[in-house]
Amino acid sequence: MSNEYWFARRFPVGHKSNALAPVTKQGRMVGLLFTALMIVGGAIGAAVAAAGDFILGICIFAVLGGIGGAMFIIVAQQKTDREHTVEDYAAGRVGGPKAAAAPSRGPRR
């Protein structure tokens, strides 16, 4: 597994929230895939429910949504930079070609 991160913290280390946000195209694609699975599951589930099998429709939606959610959580846990924030990535202080050109802020306190 590579050390490339797809997600970073929204808030600095020490903040009570551990919220994440995507910082790469791959991270955004993971979120988009989750959303697509929810939409497809909802559409298929609604069609099956409208055809008369309401319970099967709900089950299809739940299974596709669960698969998408589990995939999102697993990937986010494996590909999250827990030391830097989204702001660090946006400013170019971490990773990518902008990081080499960005001035260092010195040690964190």
Secondary structure as the mmCIF struct_conf table of DSSP 4:
data_model
#
loop_
_struct_conf.conf_type_id
_struct_conf.id
_struct_conf.beg_label_comp_id
_struct_conf.beg_label_asym_id
_struct_conf.beg_label_seq_id
_struct_conf.end_label_comp_id
_struct_conf.end_label_asym_id
_struct_conf.end_label_seq_id
BEND BEND1 TRP A 6 TRP A 6
STRN STRN1 PHE A 7 ARG A 9
BEND BEND2 ARG A 10 PHE A 11
TURN_TY1_P TURN_TY1_P1 VAL A 13 GLY A 14
BEND BEND3 HIS A 15 LYS A 16
STRN STRN2 LEU A 20 PRO A 22
BEND BEND4 THR A 24 THR A 24
HELX_RH_AL_P HELX_RH_AL_P1 LYS A 25 ALA A 50
TURN_TY1_P TURN_TY1_P2 ALA A 51 GLY A 52
HELX_RH_AL_P HELX_RH_AL_P2 PHE A 54 GLN A 78
BEND BEND5 LYS A 79 LYS A 79
STRN STRN3 THR A 80 THR A 85
HELX_RH_AL_P HELX_RH_AL_P3 VAL A 86 ALA A 91
TURN_TY1_P TURN_TY1_P3 GLY A 92 GLY A 92
BEND BEND6 ARG A 93 GLY A 95
HELX_RH_AL_P HELX_RH_AL_P4 GLY A 96 ALA A 101
BEND BEND7 ALA A 102 ALA A 102
HELX_LH_PP_P HELX_LH_PP_P1 PRO A 103 SER A 104
#
